């Protein structure tokens, strides 16, 4: 299902700028017109970035002799 982010400076169909909505939320709304007018933009979530870090060996624990 397509998701959109409210990108204009005004509320759209009751949603505030920055809100992510889907087609169910926009039922009865002319989505193509809102996209063309700049009020909605396709939602592109940021991809998670995996840390490129090698695991470090655990330090050796020295035992005290009695």
FENURJO-V579351 format. One record per residue. N is the residue number from 1. PHI is phi as a letter, one per 20 degrees, with the letter a starting at -180 (999 if undefined). OMEGA is omega as a letter, one per 40 degrees, with the letter a starting at -180 (none if undefined). D_LAST is the distance of its C-alpha to the last C-alpha in whole Angstrom. Layout:
((N:PHI:OMEGA:D_LAST) (N:PHI:OMEGA:D_LAST))
This chain:
((1:999:a:68) (2:f:i:69) (3:c:a:67) (4:c:i:68) (5:d:i:67) (6:f:a:69) (7:d:i:69) (8:e:i:72) (9:e:a:72) (10:c:i:74) (11:f:i:73) (12:c:i:74) (13:l:i:75) (14:n:a:73) (15:d:a:70) (16:e:i:68) (17:g:a:68) (18:n:i:65) (19:f:i:65) (20:d:a:64) (21:c:i:67) (22:c:a:68) (23:f:i:72) (24:f:i:72) (25:f:a:71) (26:d:i:74) (27:f:i:77) (28:n:a:80) (29:d:i:79) (30:f:a:81) (31:f:a:77) (32:g:i:79) (33:f:a:81) (34:f:i:78) (35:f:a:76) (36:f:a:79) (37:e:i:79) (38:n:i:75) (39:e:i:74) (40:c:i:72) (41:c:i:70) (42:g:a:68) (43:e:i:65) (44:c:a:62) (45:f:i:59) (46:f:i:56) (47:f:i:54) (48:f:a:50) (49:d:i:49) (50:e:i:46) (51:f:a:43) (52:e:a:43) (53:c:i:39) (54:f:i:37) (55:f:i:34) (56:e:i:31) (57:f:i:28) (58:f:a:25) (59:f:i:22) (60:f:i:19) (61:e:a:16) (62:e:i:13) (63:e:i:9) (64:e:i:6) (65:e:a:4) (66:e:none:0))
